[in-house]
Amino acid sequence: MSAELESLCRACGLCCDGTLFTRVPLAAGEVVPDAELEVRTTEQGGRYVPQRCAALGGTVCGVYARRPLACRRYECLLFGALRENEVSLGEALQVVARAKELTGAEQADYLTFHFGRRP
């Protein structure tokens, strides 16, 4: 990951703090650092990590190297736009700051547009 992309993720944390998602699904048989992550099981037997993630310290993941597969695979629209040079790091950080300022329906629309949040 480039330094700019890492800077964006480390300044954001919206995918881990409960803003974008309520849970992170775990793959069947996936082993995660249980001592640092709360793992719950659905009635159907699926396992997940509830969000806000217990490993999130501020906006930084405390188990980054051992994070769940779904976390490793996730890429928000803003991350992709920065990677493809469609926005600068400064612009991306402004989007994150604005997302954190908004509330309610206005925030939901903004998150969907910039981060790809599914309602």
Secondary structure, 3 states (H helix, E strand, C coil): CCHHHHHHHHHHCCCCCCCCCCEEECCCCCCCCCCCCCCEECCCCCEEEECCCCCEECCEECCHHHCCHHHHHCCCHHHHHHHCCCCCHHHHHHHHHHHHHCCHHHHHHHHHHHHCCCC
